[in-house]
Structures are given as structure tokens and as C-alpha cells.
Amino acid sequence: MHRSDLLRMTSVKKSYGSLVALKGVDFNLREGEVMALLGENGAGKSTLVKLIAGLAQPDSGSIEIGGRSVKLRSPQHSLEAGIAYVSQELSIVPSLTVAENICLGGHVHGPFWTDRRLAAKVKPYLELVGLGDVDPSSFAGGLSVAKQQLVEIARMLSRNAKILILDEPTAALSDVEIEKVLGVVKKLASEGRSVIYVTHRLGEVFEIADRVTIFRNGSSFDPVEVATLDIEQLITSMLGRRLNEMFPPRATELGKPILSLRNLRVAGMESPVNMEVKRGEILGFAGQLGCGANAVIRAIAGLNPVLDGSIAMDGKTVNHRDPGAAIELGIAYCSDDRKKDGIFAGRNLVENLTSTNLNRISPGGVISAAREKATAEQLAQQFNIRIDRLQSLAGNLSGGNQQKVALGKWIGISPSILLVEEPTRGVDVGARAEIYRHLRVLTEKGLAVIMCSSDNQEVLGLSDTVVTFFRGKIVRQCEAEAIDLPALMRDVTHPETNSPGVAA
Amino acid sequence: MISRLLIQNLAPIDAGDGNTFARRRKLSLAFVGIGILALLLFGGLTTPGFLTLDNLLVIVRAASITGIVAVGMSYITISGNLFALSAEELAVLAACIFAYFMGAGFDVVSSVMITLVAAVVFGSIQGVVISRGADPIITSLAFGALFQGLASVVSGNKQMLLGSNAAEWLGTGRPLGIPMQSWAFVILALIGWVVLKKTRYGRKILLMGANKNTAQATGLNRTLVVIVAMSVFGLCCALVGISGAAQFSRATATMFPGLNIDVVAAILVGGIALQGGRGSPLQAAFGAVFIALLQNYMLLHAFTSGQRMMVIGALVVASTLGYHYLQGKR
């Protein structure tokens, strides 16, 4: 190889409780290259990045920088080793000036400074990221998101970073802005810095990366030269399996419409929503963070107020206003954060599973141990939860089992609509397939499921009908059979572009 | 009796593999049990008159005062609403109301009923405010000032005599040789425990405390849970106020000094988790017994009231830190 390895990681392992995030991963990064990291949600790429950034420590394995073994115990350690991490959530302080933001937490000034001195200090870094025309004394809050992103990169450059980690820097940007950020990334690499670039957008990989490391299910493949790849190969490597092995067959026949949204307006959606869900149907919302899909789901759950239009069940307008009313109507809701509001971590599974249905297990206000046990065991059986774990606390279960409890607790009240956000977040692959199967079994009994997910394969594989969202607008509503993965990916990331090879 | 209660309380939570929460609860109950036994032993060996029947009765009565309120407060803590710091003030106000109606010539039963109803109302008003999302500590502190002020106004800052000794048995009676307060304490603690473990309302308290957000998402009514918990607390404060006024045939606006901190200490020493969702009124009851033993020991050793307050304060700090540490090791 003509370029030396700047960073090398060997058989790195990392677990969070019972969830194995990295199962012995090798990784290397050369000087002056852009290395893309690709993988599904939960495949391990963000864990790897956190280890490099010093935000987490590996359980075992070694990290070498420039041939020397290092321990990166904190973000400060990583910075000193020349590694800078720009996370998805920007840490720009809007009420400080651009110059102050760049110097924030660094050592580029003495004990006294003036605006002019700061401006002079940061000018070269601003020019490095193509912001030479920005006034360093202006407030950072006045800049566009893309420019804030670049200011953040400038801050990292001011610390003399040799390795830049960019975690989905373009997720919230428009096309023109993306071009600008990508241009800066290319320029930095050509000046000899190394960039680790985490992304969901396959198009960007071809545009800027020299090599790509693909993550799947906690393992990584050897890096591949991008020039030798095409987009089909990339998708196959990412998935590592055929979709039909993971997902149960689709519904053959749908029932009567049960829920319809007419000109529904909610905060978070720019245009009114019209759609219909039938009994036995799984309706899948695809979209990225902030796309509006969650806003629609939460409106149906009674958590987001309906600004205009109507929600109708069985033809009758309901427009309920709170979660309690939604539950009365038979609408159950599982949020994307089960630890926050999906389970009672400190209580056992019996109490978790019966929590939605206290009236049934406590006739006359007194809890009947027999009814409680029967209800819990019936639900546990239905959701394939081991009966002998019913006395365990929900917080001690694996992510997959917790998700089964979060879903299972609703089945006791026989809801007619089940709303699920991110049904398999933090769930390992084996339990995923099981959860998909459970959801399908429920719909076969006449339940309707509306789910939203940022995992595109999941939406495509599980749903009968797919709705794609992009920035508060619905891009497409169609049968799942009528759309393929590249088209779906384009819808949720880049609906303006039409050639799948560029921005899938 | 202590060990039997311990076993009863432990039986239903004997859980399977890796159950750290349950293990910790067993630990905390064992701690306070051992603490009580150790204090009894140590006190008996080093303090003449500590283990006499008369002194034990004094201890039991003192434990009952703290314990009745602690049992009432335990629902607030377990439902995830920390403490109500208006116990002392509400008990004082209840004593004054009781004395006022007794002094005005009402019979004992009417005076008791009026006082209980008033205290439940005062408790539930705090519950309404807290259920709107107000901080329970600040809310109860403010209501405490309000109650104290009201008690001063009602009493005119003077002793309020009951006028007759018709109610005296409520404070000094000893059916089967056991003080009235202690009967009330034991019965309340047992009822409180059964209600928490065996009824729908108790389950709601536990779930609410375990995770407020999940409770809301599953449609549990937080308002009702909090208001009932605060009403129960008000009722318990009133019982203490009435028995105090009856015992001394008078009420003053400074009747129960240090009750708030004693009750908080009892809850903490009993090992009820501050973040809610775990614990039982029995733990609060054991905590109260421990505090009463400690107070009595210090009294017999001629600690001044200032010194005793310092010890209780230090104990609260130590147990807060202790549980914080245990929680951190989860």
C-alpha cells in the first residue's frame, strides 16, 4: 500500500448489557483518505465511532494510532491523539459568535481577547472549510444548518485534528448544502487529513469515499475500494440476507377500513394527511428523523393535537385529545423509546403485562392473583416470552424481550389499532424476525398496525402498504410490492433527485 | 413479629435470575431490621432503664406518632412524588381544629369527624396542585407555611384547651396495655401494606412510581393516584394531631417539633427508594421504630434537643448518600 495506516483497530469487542454491539471488529484508516461507514441501524457503526471518539471504551481489542497502541479513555484523550468527532446533533452555541464557537473549549487564545483578535485567529480555519466570506463576529445562530456544520468542522480543525469523524453530516441538509459539505470533506482529505464518514446515503459513498467499511450485525467486512463496487453489491453486502427470510409473508386479503385520516393537519407535517388503514393491514411509514411520520402517529395516539381535519374510526369522526381517550377507542401506542414510556423497568413482567388491563385482574378493586397470573401467562405465551421469566424485572431483559413486553402489554385490551414507532430499535436480528412475525399474527386476527421506522428494509419487508415521508411531506403512498429499496431510499433522503445511482 | 413481617414482605418478590432490584430491597429491609435489633441490644447494655416496660411503652408511643405519618407518606414516596414536607404543620392544624370544636362544646365523635374531613381536604388540595405537575417538595413546603399560619390564627398563638377531658382516652388509652396510637400505627401499617400489594389502587401507585411516562401512556390516571395519596397523608397527620391534642387536653401551634424530618428519616432509613416504584409502608414503619429508638436512646443519655436534631440530620444525609450509592451500582 502506498499510504500507511493511520488508525488500526484489531478484534475490538463492545457490549451494552446483554446487547452485543461489536463482536470483534477490525478496522483501519489510511492517511488522507475518506472512509465511509455503512450499515443498518444497530449494525455497530456508531458504536465503533464512539470508541474512536473516546465516548465509550472497548471491552477488549486494541487501538493503534500511527503504529502506537493507545487507550482512548475520554473525548479529551481522543482530541489529544488528533481525533475530532462531529456528531449528528450539533454543539454550536447560537448565542455566541462564529469565532467564539470555534475557540470554545480550545486553547487558541490567552487569558484576554478581543473580537478582532479572535476573528484573526479563526480566519484561516474558516477559509479551510470554505466559509471565508462569513463574518467571524456574527452570531452562529444566524447561520444555516450547513454552515453551522462547517463551523463545527472548523472548530475541530483548530484543534489540529488529523482524523475527522463525521456522523451523518448531511442528514438535515438540502442538496446545495450537501454539495458544499462534501466539497469541504474532499478538500480536507486531499490536504492529508483522514475522514471517517458515517452515512445512510449510498450515493454519497460513491461521490466522496475512497474506501467503504460495511457493518452488519456487530461485525465488519474488510474495507473495499469504492471504485470496484456498484450500488447493487453495496446493498447486498449491507443486508447480508434475502428479505424474505426475515419477514413474514404479506397479507393476502385485507378487511374493511378501520381508520381514516382526512385532511389531517398536525404540527410537524407541512401538508395535510389523507390515508386509510384496513383491518389486517400493516401500514409502514418510512422516513428519517424529523420527516413527520412520528407526528402523524402521535396524533392518532392522542399525543399531538389535531390542528385541522379529522381522524375517523369505522367511519365516525373521533378526534380524541389525549392518550386515555385513544386507549378507550382501542388505539394502542408503543413509542420509539421503550425505556422511557414503554415498560416499567423496575417492575416484573407480570405487572408490566397486566398494566394496561388492571380492571380485568382486579374485580372490585382487589387484585386477583389467579386472574393476574392467567392474563400474564396468556400474553407471555402469545408473545413467546418464557413463563419462568415472568417474575424477572423488565429492566433486566434484553432489548428484544423488552420490546415484546412493550407490545404484549397492549394485546390484553384487544386493541383494534396498534401504533408502533421503531419496532426493532436496539433489538438483535434473531428477535427482530420474531417481532415481525408477532405483528403479522396480530393482523391476521383483524388488528391494524401502523408503524414508522427509519430502517428502510424493515418498512419495505414488513408492510402491506408503504408511505414515504420527507421533511413534513408525504412523498408516496403505494403497495409495498410496487416499490423497491433504492426507490424507497431515494424517497426518504432525496426525493428531488431521480437517478438512483447518485442518491439512493 | 418483626422477623415474620420481614418474611411476609419478602415472599412475593422472590424473583428469578439477576434480580438486582429485589435483592436490594431485601438488603434494605434487612439493614433496618438489624439496625433496630442492634440499637435495642446496644441501648439495653449501655443504658439503665432502656429496656424497662415503661420506657418501651414510651418508645412505642413515640414510634407510633412518627410511624403513622410515615406510613401515610410512604404512598407519596412510592408513587414517585418524593415527600410532603407539610406533615408537622398539618398535624398542628388538625390539633387546633380538633381543640377548637371540642372547646366549642361539640362531642368527641363530631369533633374527630370534622377534623378528619378538614385534613383530607387540606391533603387533597396539595394533591391537586402536585398532580398538575408542580414540584411536591415546593408545593408541600408552601402549604406547610399556610397551615402553620392558619393554626396560629385559629389558636391566636395561645394554648387551646379542649374544655373537657371527654377525649382524653384517645391520647392516653391503653387497650390491652398498648397505647391507642400504637394500635392505630400497626393497623394503618398493615392496611397500607395490603392496599399497596393487593389492590388496584396500590398497583397504580407502584406503576406510577416505577415509570410516570409509561403509566401515562398506558392510560393510568395520575391525578387520582396523587390526590388519593395526599388525602391518605392528610388523614394520617390528622390522627396524630387529634391524639396529641387529646393526650395533653390542649393544642398549641408548636406541638410536633421535628416531625417532618423524623418522618423523612423514617422513610429513608426504612429504605424506600426515593425515585419511587418500590418499597412498602412496612418499610416506613420499621424506619419509624428505628428513629424512635434512636431518639429515646439520646434522650436517656441527656442529649440536648439541638444535639438530637444534629444526629437525625446527619442520619438523613448518610442514608440519602447510602441509597444514592447503592443505586449507582445498579
Interface residues (C-beta under 8 A of the other chain):
Chain A: P323 G324 I327 E328 Y333 S335 K340 D341 G342 I343 F344 A345 G346 R347 N348 E351 S355 T356 L358 N359 S362 G365 V366 I367 D388 R389 Q391 S392 L393 G395 N396 K409
Chain B: D14 A15 G16 D17 G18 N19 T20 F21 A22 K198 T199 R200 Y201 G202 R203 K204 L206 L207 A210 N211 N213 T214 A215 Q216 A217 T218 G219 L220 N221 G277 R278
